[in-house]
Amino acid sequence: MEFKKRLLIIIGVPLGICAFMAATIIFIGFDIGKRAENANEKRLIFISRLAIADSLTSLKGDSEKISGYYAVLENILPKRDRLVLFPRDINAIGNQNNLDINITLGQGAADSEKGFWQTNFKITGKGTFENFLKFIKTLESGQYLVGLESIDFGKEGDNFKTLLNGKVFSM
């Protein structure tokens, strides 16, 4: 019996130690697997955030490039409040072209599809035909976005009498 006990101790202790070490290695292996998976998830999150930061940097650079154009884009269509100055500016254009101009603003309406405001206007005036052509070219290329709907000319002696109907657009 003594031999069996001794043999059991000689074989059992190392076998127990090996079993304990195998269990520890398996446990550590699972722990390392979880930690590796966690590290991989954090790496993917980091890569995603890095891509977002690069995109934001690119967008900031683009916004700095277009910042000079932003004011121009804002001023393409004036605010509705600025249309108060429209008759005064049209009269000034008429005076530059030696025309007797009278302008009246009509009702405005919102164009919900296009997102801007349209205000009707009517211009009556007297002057030479060439001066009216200069006036119309200046009106169309001026600071206001206008759309002429009708132009009616009538000769009155050496001068022409005209009636212009149109719309001025604003935000």
Phi and psi in degrees as a GROMACS rama.xvg file:
@    title "Ramachandran Plot"
@    xaxis  label "Phi"
@    yaxis  label "Psi"
@TYPE xy
-61.6246  -39.2287  GLU-2
-65.5162  -40.5282  PHE-3
-65.6364  -40.3663  LYS-4
-65.1177  -44.4513  LYS-5
-65.4302  -43.0684  ARG-6
-62.8522  -39.551  LEU-7
-65.1915  -39.8511  LEU-8
-69.0741  -43.9542  ILE-9
-64.9452  -41.6071  ILE-10
-85.6981  -38.1532  ILE-11
-69.0693  -41.9973  GLY-12
-63.7811  -52.0704  VAL-13
-63.1517  -35.9026  PRO-14
-65.4019  -39.9069  LEU-15
-64.4925  -42.8883  GLY-16
-63.0593  -42.0948  ILE-17
-63.3202  -40.9623  CYS-18
-64.5249  -43.2156  ALA-19
-62.1555  -44.7079  PHE-20
-64.4118  -39.0259  MET-21
-63.7524  -43.1726  ALA-22
-63.8136  -42.501  ALA-23
-63.0539  -42.7952  THR-24
-64.6916  -41.4545  ILE-25
-63.9584  -44.9501  ILE-26
-61.0929  -46.4829  PHE-27
-63.7924  -37.0277  ILE-28
-62.3881  -43.806  GLY-29
-63.6975  -41.0873  PHE-30
-63.8911  -43.1027  ASP-31
-63.9304  -39.4036  ILE-32
-61.448  -43.7518  GLY-33
-65.121  -42.4815  LYS-34
-66.139  -38.3442  ARG-35
-65.4039  -40.7537  ALA-36
-64.7077  -42.1314  GLU-37
-63.4448  -43.2295  ASN-38
-63.9754  -38.4485  ALA-39
-65.9647  -41.322  ASN-40
-61.7125  -44.2456  GLU-41
-64.9022  -35.8548  LYS-42
-64.7634  -42.2497  ARG-43
-65.0705  -40.8177  LEU-44
-62.8266  -42.6015  ILE-45
-62.0472  -43.8625  PHE-46
-62.9486  -41.1856  ILE-47
-62.5386  -45.3906  SER-48
-66.4042  -34.9686  ARG-49
-64.8483  -40.6768  LEU-50
-65.037  -39.9203  ALA-51
-64.4628  -42.6361  ILE-52
-62.9974  -40.7573  ALA-53
-62.9536  -40.9414  ASP-54
-63.8222  -42.9445  SER-55
-64.0715  -39.7526  LEU-56
-62.4101  -42.7612  THR-57
-64.254  -43.0818  SER-58
-64.88  -38.8406  LEU-59
-64.0904  -42.218  LYS-60
-62.4409  -41.9844  GLY-61
-64.6038  -40.3431  ASP-62
-66.4963  -33.563  SER-63
-68.5434  -34.6484  GLU-64
-66.3317  -38.2786  LYS-65
-93.6254  -1.78966  ILE-66
-59.0796  -31.7693  SER-67
-68.424  -27.7747  GLY-68
-87.0531  -16.0668  TYR-69
-62.3295  -44.2091  TYR-70
-63.3018  -38.2143  ALA-71
-63.8431  -44.0411  VAL-72
-64.5612  -37.9109  LEU-73
-65.2483  -32.0649  GLU-74
-91.1703  -1.21227  ASN-75
-61.5265  -48.5919  ILE-76
-109.134  117.397  LEU-77
-70.4158  161.323  PRO-78
-70.5541  153.049  LYS-79
-58.7752  -33.6465  ARG-80
-61.5006  -30.8199  ASP-81
-73.9788  -13.6451  ARG-82
-67.7818  -12.3527  LEU-83
-60.5596  -31.182  VAL-84
-84.6125  -9.0354  LEU-85
-58.2409  -49.7412  PHE-86
-59.9946  -40.6265  PRO-87
-62.3919  -44.2537  ARG-88
-66.1323  -37.9932  ASP-89
-66.5792  -41.3262  ILE-90
-62.4336  -38.2187  ASN-91
-64.5116  -41.1429  ALA-92
-63.2522  -41.97  ILE-93
-62.2914  -42.0921  GLY-94
-64.4236  -36.8266  ASN-95
-63.4718  -31.2475  GLN-96
-99.8719  17.3521  ASN-97
55.6378  47.8699  ASN-98
-119.642  148.161  LEU-99
-95.8052  104.79  ASP-100
-112.073  141.056  ILE-101
-133.596  127.339  ASN-102
-124.602  140.604  ILE-103
-130.022  135.931  THR-104
-93.8051  137.601  LEU-105
-99.2674  -154.88  GLY-106
-75.9852  148.909  GLN-107
-106.87  154.665  GLY-108
-145.423  145.047  ALA-109
-85.0894  137.196  ALA-110
-102.262  98.5491  ASP-111
-66.7861  -29.3467  SER-112
-68.2261  -42.5228  GLU-113
-95.3178  -16.111  LYS-114
80.5525  26.0284  GLY-115
-137.588  174.722  PHE-116
-107.716  137.648  TRP-117
-117.022  129.286  GLN-118
-121.229  125.903  THR-119
-73.3141  148.178  ASN-120
-141.882  158.09  PHE-121
-134.57  127.656  LYS-122
-118.211  126.742  ILE-123
-115.399  146.825  THR-124
-164.171  166.454  GLY-125
-132.67  141.977  LYS-126
163.132  -172.953  GLY-127
-78.6986  158.022  THR-128
-63.2848  -42.7456  PHE-129
-61.8555  -39.9715  GLU-130
-66.3157  -36.4648  ASN-131
-65.4554  -39.152  PHE-132
-63.1939  -42.4033  LEU-133
-62.8023  -41.1376  LYS-134
-60.811  -45.7258  PHE-135
-65.604  -41.4706  ILE-136
-62.911  -42.1894  LYS-137
-66.1336  -39.0587  THR-138
-63.1559  -43.5234  LEU-139
-73.2401  -25.8631  GLU-140
-104.053  9.35945  SER-141
-79.116  -165.373  GLY-142
-78.981  -11.2708  GLN-143
-105.561  144.34  TYR-144
-91.2412  110.058  LEU-145
-120.357  153.565  VAL-146
-128.25  116.903  GLY-147
-84.9554  129.926  LEU-148
-97.5325  -37.2428  GLU-149
-151.438  145.66  SER-150
-130.806  124.716  ILE-151
-124.749  118.9  ASP-152
-108.478  143.106  PHE-153
-140.309  135.48  GLY-154
-84.4412  134.874  LYS-155
-136.655  88.9906  GLU-156
72.6524  -129.993  GLY-157
-82.7074  -16.3771  ASP-158
-103.962  170.029  ASN-159
-114.544  147.174  PHE-160
-110.983  135.009  LYS-161
-132.107  156.385  THR-162
-133.815  119.25  LEU-163
-113.319  129.484  LEU-164
-117.024  137.845  ASN-165
-166.934  -170.085  GLY-166
-131.645  143.278  LYS-167
-112.569  137.306  VAL-168
-103.91  142.766  PHE-169
-149.03  173.753  SER-170
